Amino acid sequence: MNLHEYQGKEVLAGFGVTIQRGIVAKTPAEAVEAGKKLTETTGSPWHVVKAQIHAGGRGKGGGVKLAKNLAELETIAGDIIGMQLITPQTSPEGKKVSQVLVTEDVYYPGASEPSEFYMSVLLNRASGRNMIMYSTEGGMDIEAVAESTPHLIFTEEIDPALGLLPFQARKVAFNLGLSGAAFKDMTKFVTALYRAYEGSDASLFEINPVLKTSDDRIIAVDAKVTLDDNSLFRHKDFEAMRDLSEENPIEVEAREVGLNYVDLEGNVGCMVNGAGLAMATMDLIKQAGGDPANFLDVGGTADAARVEIAFRLILKDPAVKAILINIFGGIVRCDRVAQGIVDAYKNLGDAINVPIIVRLQGTNADIAKKLIDSSGLNVLSATAFQEAADKVQEAIS
């Protein structure tokens, strides 16, 4: 589950991570009030207005701007709220901004120059250990840094039996070139950040930039936080942070009925039981010259009601030109699935306006094929992988 920046900062602050303070506003008037409150605390009339959407690169799309007084703050907030923000991480249509985060200006002058760093905490799948990734090149796309100057990216793996050790936090601060008060504050920051990562059951923390201020404080200026959906049952307060308006509506509907659905940009809908077989089916579609329109795992109970719901979800995508159903009858019998497909097809009637290819293998596969072939419906049956691929190719060509 993805969080907005302001929500991610709330999570971080709860574990002792120092953050750039801010207040959420949904109207220009609320933004002005937020600015006044922050000025009372900081003494500075300058504020940064940040669009709150689930996408990075907001600054490049005009979603992050500096306001030097309350009049500018009101104007900028009015421009950003309601805009269709397009960033490198959104679709070409962009995302509508419904709220902004008004934050304090932390780039104030002082005894030393401010410095920006990159830092993230994530799982290194190769080693099976959590890892802190960091760089002196903060405020930039980390992918671009990795491509052009990979020697400027450092990693620190954490032994799960020991946790983050003090010398590792000091090593991070040393590699970032810090000294004195900034060095000490960075070790505290890294320790608190890792504690937050573990304590929140997150799958990703990305802070870009981490700022060393002119008075040697270490602050999280931004926060991208992704939580593990499987852990939300023990974090009800985090689950309440879910913003359904930022998620794909079809995926939201699928989750409500217990289906695993991921929307993709393709032309062949998939209905499969089992995540592994679903991945193989997507490869099959690519091999046949198509592109999968979704990942959809209907699970082991592919009865008529479940199949009908799956059909309705897939058909909500106007790009779908054909549907491939690939079921392995291990837990559930193939003839039961076939009957479910036939019943669901009849219930939907004219709503199904694309060819359907069904591949059933496993228990009672021969009976299932006869059921589909004798149904009189516009459903093509297949038993072999290649046969299904050929029929998909015919359907979309």
C-alpha positions as CSV (number, residue, x, y, z in Angstrom):
1,M,0.0,0.0,0.0
2,N,1.4,3.4,-1.0
3,L,1.1,6.4,1.2
4,H,1.1,10.1,0.4
5,E,4.2,12.1,1.4
6,Y,2.5,13.6,4.4
7,Q,1.3,10.2,5.6
8,G,4.8,8.7,5.2
9,K,6.2,11.6,7.2
10,E,3.7,10.9,10.0
11,V,4.9,7.3,10.1
12,L,8.6,8.4,10.2
13,A,8.0,11.0,12.9
14,G,6.2,8.3,15.0
15,F,9.5,6.5,15.2
16,G,11.7,9.5,15.9
17,V,12.8,10.4,12.4
18,T,13.2,14.2,12.0
19,I,11.0,15.5,9.2
20,Q,10.2,18.7,7.4
21,R,7.1,19.9,9.1
22,G,4.0,20.5,7.1
23,I,0.2,20.8,7.1
24,V,-2.2,19.3,4.6
25,A,-4.6,21.7,2.8
26,K,-7.5,20.9,0.4
27,T,-8.3,24.5,-0.5
28,P,-6.2,27.7,-1.1
29,A,-7.8,29.2,2.1
30,E,-6.7,26.2,4.1
31,A,-3.2,26.5,2.6
32,V,-3.0,30.1,3.8
33,E,-4.1,29.1,7.3
34,A,-1.5,26.3,7.2
35,G,1.2,28.9,6.2
36,K,0.2,31.2,9.1
37,K,0.6,28.3,11.6
38,L,3.9,27.3,10.2
39,T,5.2,30.9,10.3
40,E,4.3,31.1,14.0
41,T,6.5,28.1,14.6
42,T,9.4,28.7,12.3
43,G,9.4,32.5,12.0
44,S,9.8,32.3,8.2
45,P,7.3,33.6,5.7
46,W,8.6,31.2,3.1
47,H,6.8,27.9,2.4
48,V,6.9,25.0,-0.1
49,V,3.7,23.8,-1.6
50,K,3.7,20.1,-2.7
51,A,1.0,18.3,-4.6
52,Q,0.0,15.1,-2.9
53,I,-0.4,12.2,-5.4
54,H,1.0,8.7,-5.5
55,A,3.7,9.4,-8.0
56,G,7.3,10.7,-7.9
57,G,8.8,13.5,-10.0
58,R,6.1,16.0,-8.9
59,G,8.5,18.9,-9.1
60,K,9.2,18.2,-12.8
61,G,5.5,18.5,-13.5
62,G,5.0,21.7,-11.6
63,G,3.6,20.1,-8.5
64,V,6.2,21.5,-6.1
65,K,6.7,25.3,-5.8
66,L,8.1,27.8,-3.4
67,A,5.9,30.6,-2.0
68,K,7.7,33.6,-0.4
69,N,4.6,35.2,1.2
70,L,1.0,34.3,1.9
71,A,-0.3,35.9,-1.3
72,E,2.0,33.7,-3.4
73,L,1.0,30.7,-1.2
74,E,-2.7,31.2,-2.0
75,T,-2.1,31.6,-5.7
76,I,0.2,28.6,-6.0
77,A,-2.1,26.4,-3.9
78,G,-5.0,27.4,-6.2
79,D,-3.0,26.5,-9.2
80,I,-1.9,23.1,-7.9
81,I,-5.2,22.0,-6.3
82,G,-7.4,20.6,-9.0
83,M,-4.6,20.4,-11.7
84,Q,-4.0,17.3,-13.7
85,L,-0.4,16.6,-12.7
86,I,1.7,14.7,-15.2
87,T,5.0,13.3,-14.1
88,P,7.5,10.7,-15.4
89,Q,5.7,8.2,-13.1
90,T,2.1,8.9,-14.1
91,S,0.1,7.9,-17.1
92,P,0.0,10.3,-20.0
93,E,-3.3,11.6,-18.6
94,G,-1.7,12.4,-15.2
95,K,-3.4,12.4,-11.8
96,K,-5.8,15.0,-10.4
97,V,-4.4,16.8,-7.3
98,S,-7.0,17.1,-4.6
99,Q,-4.7,18.2,-1.7
100,V,-1.4,19.9,-1.1
101,L,1.2,19.7,1.7
102,V,2.3,23.2,2.9
103,T,5.7,22.7,4.4
104,E,8.3,24.8,6.2
105,D,11.3,26.1,4.2
106,V,14.3,24.2,5.5
107,Y,16.9,25.6,3.0
108,Y,17.6,28.7,5.2
109,P,21.0,30.4,5.2
110,G,23.5,29.6,8.0
111,A,27.0,28.6,9.0
112,S,27.4,26.0,6.3
113,E,26.0,25.1,2.9
114,P,22.9,22.7,2.9
115,S,23.6,19.3,1.3
116,E,21.2,16.8,-0.2
117,F,21.5,13.0,0.1
118,Y,19.5,10.0,-1.2
119,M,18.6,7.2,1.2
120,S,16.2,4.2,1.0
121,V,15.6,1.1,3.0
122,L,14.4,-2.0,1.1
123,L,14.8,-5.7,0.8
124,N,17.7,-7.1,-1.2
125,R,16.0,-10.0,-2.8
126,A,19.3,-11.6,-3.9
127,S,20.6,-12.0,-0.3
128,G,17.2,-12.0,1.5
129,R,18.3,-9.2,3.8
130,N,17.1,-5.6,4.4
131,M,19.5,-3.0,2.9
132,I,20.1,0.7,3.3
133,M,20.9,2.3,-0.1
134,Y,22.3,5.8,0.0
135,S,24.2,8.3,-2.1
136,T,25.7,11.8,-1.9
137,E,23.7,12.6,-5.0
138,G,20.4,13.5,-3.4
139,G,17.5,15.3,-5.1
140,M,18.2,13.4,-8.4
141,D,16.7,10.3,-10.0
142,I,18.6,7.5,-8.4
143,E,18.3,5.5,-11.6
144,A,20.2,8.2,-13.4
145,V,22.9,8.2,-10.7
146,A,23.2,4.4,-11.0
147,E,23.6,4.6,-14.7
148,S,26.1,7.5,-14.9
149,T,28.0,7.4,-11.6
150,P,27.4,4.0,-9.9
151,H,30.4,4.5,-7.6
152,L,28.4,7.2,-5.8
153,I,25.8,4.7,-4.6
154,F,26.5,2.8,-1.4
155,T,24.7,-0.1,0.3
156,E,24.7,-1.4,3.8
157,E,23.1,-4.9,4.4
158,I,21.5,-5.6,7.8
159,D,21.9,-9.0,9.5
160,P,18.3,-9.9,10.5
161,A,19.7,-11.7,13.7
162,L,21.6,-8.6,14.8
163,G,19.6,-5.6,13.4
164,L,21.3,-2.4,12.5
165,L,24.5,-2.0,14.4
166,P,25.9,1.3,15.6
167,F,29.0,1.0,13.5
168,Q,26.9,0.6,10.4
169,A,25.0,3.9,11.1
170,R,28.4,5.6,11.6
171,K,29.6,4.1,8.3
172,V,26.7,5.6,6.4
173,A,27.5,9.1,7.9
174,F,31.2,8.7,7.1
175,N,30.5,7.7,3.4
176,L,28.3,10.7,3.0
177,G,31.3,12.9,4.0
178,L,29.7,14.3,7.2
179,S,31.6,15.4,10.3
180,G,30.9,17.0,13.7
181,A,27.2,17.6,14.7
182,A,26.0,16.6,11.3
183,F,27.8,13.2,11.6
184,K,26.2,12.5,15.0
185,D,22.7,13.6,13.7
186,M,23.0,11.4,10.7
187,T,23.8,8.3,12.8
188,K,20.6,9.0,14.9
189,F,18.6,9.6,11.6
190,V,19.7,6.3,10.1
191,T,19.0,4.4,13.3
192,A,15.5,5.9,13.6
193,L,14.8,5.3,9.9
194,Y,15.6,1.6,10.1
195,R,13.6,1.3,13.3
196,A,10.7,2.9,11.5
197,Y,11.1,0.5,8.5
198,E,11.0,-2.6,10.7
199,G,8.3,-1.3,13.0
200,S,5.9,-0.3,10.3
201,D,6.4,-3.6,8.3
202,A,7.3,-1.5,5.2
203,S,8.5,-2.9,1.9
204,L,10.1,0.4,0.9
205,F,11.3,3.7,2.4
206,E,12.7,6.2,0.0
207,I,13.8,9.6,1.3
208,N,15.0,11.9,-1.5
209,P,16.3,14.2,-0.4
210,V,17.7,13.7,3.0
211,L,18.9,17.2,3.9
212,K,21.8,18.5,6.0
213,T,20.6,21.9,6.9
214,S,22.9,25.0,7.2
215,D,22.9,24.4,11.0
216,D,23.9,20.7,10.6
217,R,20.5,19.1,11.3
218,I,19.5,16.0,9.3
219,I,15.9,16.1,8.0
220,A,13.7,14.0,5.7
221,V,12.4,16.5,3.2
222,D,10.4,14.0,1.2
223,A,9.1,10.5,2.0
224,K,8.0,7.7,-0.3
225,V,6.6,4.9,1.9
226,T,5.2,1.6,0.7
227,L,3.7,-0.7,3.3
228,D,3.4,-4.5,3.0
229,D,-0.3,-5.3,2.4
230,N,0.1,-8.6,4.2
231,S,0.9,-6.8,7.5
232,L,-2.0,-4.3,7.5
233,F,-4.0,-6.6,9.8
234,R,-1.7,-5.6,12.7
235,H,-1.5,-1.9,11.7
236,K,-5.1,-0.7,11.6
237,D,-4.0,2.9,11.9
238,F,-1.9,2.6,8.8
239,E,-4.7,0.8,6.9
240,A,-7.0,3.8,7.6
241,M,-4.5,5.9,5.6
242,R,-5.3,4.1,2.3
243,D,-6.5,6.6,-0.3
244,L,-8.7,4.7,-2.7
245,S,-9.0,7.7,-5.1
246,E,-5.3,7.2,-5.9
247,E,-5.7,3.5,-6.8
248,N,-7.0,1.8,-9.9
249,P,-10.8,1.5,-9.4
250,I,-10.8,-2.0,-11.0
251,E,-8.1,-3.2,-8.6
252,V,-10.0,-1.7,-5.7
253,E,-13.2,-3.6,-6.7
254,A,-11.3,-6.8,-7.2
255,R,-9.7,-6.6,-3.7
256,E,-13.1,-6.1,-2.1
257,V,-14.3,-9.4,-3.6
258,G,-11.1,-11.2,-2.8
259,L,-9.5,-11.4,-6.2
260,N,-5.9,-10.7,-7.0
261,Y,-6.0,-8.2,-9.9
262,V,-3.3,-6.0,-11.4
263,D,-4.2,-3.7,-14.3
264,L,-1.7,-3.7,-17.2
265,E,-1.5,-2.0,-20.6
266,G,-2.4,-4.8,-23.0
267,N,-5.1,-6.2,-25.2
268,V,-5.6,-9.8,-23.9
269,G,-7.4,-10.3,-20.6
270,C,-6.2,-13.1,-18.4
271,M,-8.2,-15.3,-15.9
272,V,-6.0,-17.8,-14.2
273,N,-5.9,-19.8,-11.0
274,G,-2.5,-19.5,-9.2
275,A,0.0,-16.7,-9.4
276,G,2.8,-18.9,-11.0
277,L,0.5,-20.1,-13.8
278,A,-0.7,-16.5,-14.2
279,M,2.9,-15.3,-14.8
280,A,3.4,-18.1,-17.3
281,T,0.2,-17.3,-19.1
282,M,1.3,-13.7,-19.5
283,D,4.5,-15.0,-21.1
284,L,2.3,-17.1,-23.4
285,I,0.3,-14.1,-24.5
286,K,3.5,-12.2,-25.3
287,Q,4.8,-15.2,-27.3
288,A,1.5,-15.2,-29.3
289,G,2.1,-11.5,-30.3
290,G,-0.3,-10.0,-27.8
291,D,0.1,-8.1,-24.5
292,P,-1.5,-9.0,-21.2
293,A,-4.2,-6.5,-20.1
294,N,-4.1,-7.7,-16.5
295,F,-2.9,-10.1,-13.9
296,L,-5.9,-12.0,-12.4
297,D,-5.7,-14.9,-10.1
298,V,-9.1,-16.3,-9.3
299,G,-7.8,-18.7,-6.8
300,G,-8.8,-22.3,-6.2
301,T,-12.6,-21.8,-6.1
302,A,-13.3,-20.8,-9.6
303,D,-17.1,-21.3,-9.4
304,A,-19.7,-19.5,-11.6
305,A,-20.1,-16.5,-9.3
306,R,-16.4,-16.0,-9.0
307,V,-15.8,-16.4,-12.8
308,E,-18.7,-14.0,-13.5
309,I,-17.1,-11.3,-11.2
310,A,-13.7,-11.9,-13.0
311,F,-15.4,-11.5,-16.4
312,R,-17.0,-8.2,-15.4
313,L,-13.6,-6.9,-14.1
314,I,-11.8,-7.8,-17.3
315,L,-14.5,-6.4,-19.5
316,K,-14.3,-3.0,-17.8
317,D,-11.0,-2.5,-19.7
318,P,-11.9,-1.2,-23.2
319,A,-8.5,-2.2,-24.6
320,V,-9.3,-5.9,-24.2
321,K,-9.7,-7.7,-27.5
322,A,-9.8,-11.3,-26.2
323,I,-9.9,-13.2,-23.0
324,L,-7.7,-16.2,-22.2
325,I,-8.8,-18.4,-19.3
326,N,-6.1,-20.8,-18.2
327,I,-7.0,-23.1,-15.4
328,F,-5.1,-26.1,-13.9
329,G,-7.6,-28.4,-12.1
330,G,-5.7,-29.6,-9.1
331,I,-7.7,-28.4,-6.1
332,V,-10.8,-27.7,-8.2
333,R,-12.1,-30.0,-10.9
334,C,-11.9,-28.7,-14.5
335,D,-15.6,-29.7,-15.2
336,R,-16.7,-27.5,-12.3
337,V,-14.7,-24.6,-13.7
338,A,-16.1,-25.2,-17.2
339,Q,-19.7,-25.2,-15.9
340,G,-18.9,-22.0,-14.1
341,I,-17.6,-20.4,-17.3
342,V,-20.7,-21.5,-19.2
343,D,-23.1,-20.2,-16.5
344,A,-21.3,-16.9,-16.1
345,Y,-21.3,-16.4,-19.9
346,K,-25.1,-17.0,-20.0
347,N,-25.6,-14.6,-17.1
348,L,-23.6,-11.9,-18.7
349,G,-25.2,-12.3,-22.1
350,D,-24.4,-9.5,-24.5
351,A,-21.9,-8.0,-22.1
352,I,-19.3,-10.4,-23.5
353,N,-18.3,-9.0,-26.9
354,V,-14.8,-10.4,-27.3
355,P,-13.7,-14.0,-28.1
356,I,-12.8,-16.2,-25.2
357,I,-10.2,-18.9,-25.3
358,V,-10.3,-21.5,-22.5
359,R,-7.5,-23.9,-21.6
360,L,-8.3,-26.4,-18.9
361,Q,-5.8,-29.1,-17.7
362,G,-6.0,-31.5,-14.8
363,T,-8.8,-33.4,-13.2
364,N,-11.7,-34.1,-15.6
365,A,-10.1,-31.9,-18.3
366,D,-11.7,-34.1,-21.0
367,I,-15.2,-33.6,-19.6
368,A,-14.6,-29.9,-19.3
369,K,-13.6,-29.6,-22.9
370,K,-16.8,-31.4,-24.0
371,L,-18.9,-29.1,-21.8
372,I,-17.4,-26.0,-23.4
373,D,-17.5,-27.4,-27.0
374,S,-21.2,-28.4,-26.7
375,S,-22.3,-25.2,-25.0
376,G,-23.0,-23.4,-28.2
377,L,-21.3,-20.3,-26.9
378,N,-18.6,-18.3,-28.6
379,V,-15.9,-20.0,-26.5
380,L,-12.8,-21.7,-27.9
381,S,-11.3,-24.6,-25.9
382,A,-7.7,-25.7,-25.9
383,T,-5.7,-28.3,-24.0
384,A,-2.1,-27.6,-24.9
385,F,-0.3,-24.3,-24.1
386,Q,0.7,-23.8,-27.8
387,E,-2.8,-24.5,-29.0
388,A,-4.1,-21.8,-26.6
389,A,-1.4,-19.4,-27.9
390,D,-2.3,-20.0,-31.5
391,K,-6.0,-19.3,-30.8
392,V,-5.1,-16.1,-28.9
393,Q,-3.1,-15.0,-32.0
394,E,-6.0,-15.7,-34.3
395,A,-8.4,-13.8,-32.0
396,I,-6.4,-10.6,-31.9
397,S,-5.0,-10.6,-35.5
